Amino acid sequence: MRYQINGFTDMYTVIANERKIGGALEASRIRLRSGEEYANVVLTRLEMAGGTFCSLGFVTEDGKRLIVHVQEISMIVEARHVNVCELANALMREEKTAERLTRLKRLCELNEGCLTPPFVEEAALLAEDIGYELACRHVNLSFLPHKDLARSVKIA
């Protein structure tokens, strides 16, 4: 988990900057005023009108895409910003992983042989977001620093 979300302003910031910061916004449960409850929803959109939050879009575990007025939301439980590989919503994890992987492949293709700091930074962010092992299976990421590798220690 990257961090806990504390309100609509945090949600809006994460959703609006999703490409720059990576990850996804997931809530363990959303309850509407009508009593309907949805588990492991991925929040995809938060609309504003005149400086006021008016609607929230999210995807349920079974793939239903809902847009509700913020006044229709009774409760949002455990909203958090997580890496795509950590999403509990399997459908959205698969969809967002495919999207990020396509972007990573295209990024590496366009920057082949040119290791500029912005390219390396974005490639590292995408690899971390979808999982370094999965990314390495599809793209050569040998240019990235291997911070996850276990350090060898001499005992004797």
Secondary structure in CASP SS format (residue, H / E / C, confidence):
PFRMAT SS
TARGET T0000
AUTHOR 0000-0000-0000
METHOD secondary structure of the structure
MODEL  1
M C 1.00
R C 1.00
Y E 1.00
Q E 1.00
I C 1.00
N C 1.00
G C 1.00
F H 1.00
T H 1.00
D H 1.00
M H 1.00
Y H 1.00
T H 1.00
V H 1.00
I H 1.00
A H 1.00
N C 1.00
E H 1.00
R H 1.00
K H 1.00
I H 1.00
G C 1.00
G C 1.00
A E 1.00
L E 1.00
E E 1.00
A E 1.00
S E 1.00
R E 1.00
I E 1.00
R E 1.00
L E 1.00
R C 1.00
S C 1.00
G C 1.00
E C 1.00
E E 1.00
Y E 1.00
A E 1.00
N E 1.00
V E 1.00
V E 1.00
L E 1.00
T E 1.00
R E 1.00
L E 1.00
E E 1.00
M E 1.00
A E 1.00
G C 1.00
G C 1.00
T E 1.00
F E 1.00
C E 1.00
S E 1.00
L E 1.00
G E 1.00
F E 1.00
V E 1.00
T C 1.00
E C 1.00
D C 1.00
G C 1.00
K C 1.00
R E 1.00
L E 1.00
I E 1.00
V E 1.00
H E 1.00
V H 1.00
Q H 1.00
E H 1.00
I E 1.00
S E 1.00
M E 1.00
I E 1.00
V E 1.00
E E 1.00
A E 1.00
R E 1.00
H E 1.00
V E 1.00
N C 1.00
V H 1.00
C H 1.00
E H 1.00
L C 1.00
A C 1.00
N C 1.00
A H 1.00
L H 1.00
M H 1.00
R H 1.00
E H 1.00
E H 1.00
K H 1.00
T H 1.00
A H 1.00
E H 1.00
R H 1.00
L H 1.00
T H 1.00
R H 1.00
L H 1.00
K H 1.00
R H 1.00
L H 1.00
C H 1.00
E H 1.00
L H 1.00
N C 1.00
E C 1.00
G C 1.00
C C 1.00
L C 1.00
T C 1.00
P H 1.00
P H 1.00
F H 1.00
V H 1.00
E H 1.00
E H 1.00
A H 1.00
A H 1.00
L H 1.00
L H 1.00
A H 1.00
E H 1.00
D H 1.00
I H 1.00
G C 1.00
Y H 1.00
E H 1.00
L H 1.00
A H 1.00
C H 1.00
R H 1.00
H H 1.00
V C 1.00
N C 1.00
L C 1.00
S C 1.00
F C 1.00
L C 1.00
P C 1.00
H C 1.00
K C 1.00
D C 1.00
L C 1.00
A C 1.00
R C 1.00
S C 1.00
V C 1.00
K C 1.00
I C 1.00
A C 1.00
END
